[in-house]
């Protein structure tokens, strides 16, 4: 379920997904950094990062290749 009205944008998977894609525009991120540092940088829980990453993976916007999270998003 994608929350709509009354949801804090900071924890909305669409907002977090957009932040993830912005970070991946600069290059791939190691899986460990993705799961440990990214939640701290975005000030959200690891659960929100995983849920957002799952959504992006389902949409074929990201993938994991050789221990790196890589963007498939159009430039």
Secondary structure as the mmCIF struct_conf table of DSSP 4:
data_model
#
loop_
_struct_conf.conf_type_id
_struct_conf.id
_struct_conf.beg_label_comp_id
_struct_conf.beg_label_asym_id
_struct_conf.beg_label_seq_id
_struct_conf.end_label_comp_id
_struct_conf.end_label_asym_id
_struct_conf.end_label_seq_id
TURN_TY1_P TURN_TY1_P1 UNK A 5 UNK A 6
HELX_RH_3T_P HELX_RH_3T_P1 UNK A 9 UNK A 11
HELX_RH_AL_P HELX_RH_AL_P1 UNK A 13 UNK A 24
TURN_TY1_P TURN_TY1_P2 UNK A 25 UNK A 26
STRN STRN1 UNK A 29 UNK A 30
HELX_RH_AL_P HELX_RH_AL_P2 UNK A 31 UNK A 42
TURN_TY1_P TURN_TY1_P3 UNK A 43 UNK A 43
HELX_RH_AL_P HELX_RH_AL_P3 UNK A 46 UNK A 58
TURN_TY1_P TURN_TY1_P4 UNK A 59 UNK A 60
BEND BEND1 UNK A 61 UNK A 61
STRN STRN2 UNK A 62 UNK A 65
TURN_TY1_P TURN_TY1_P5 UNK A 66 UNK A 67
STRN STRN3 UNK A 68 UNK A 71
#
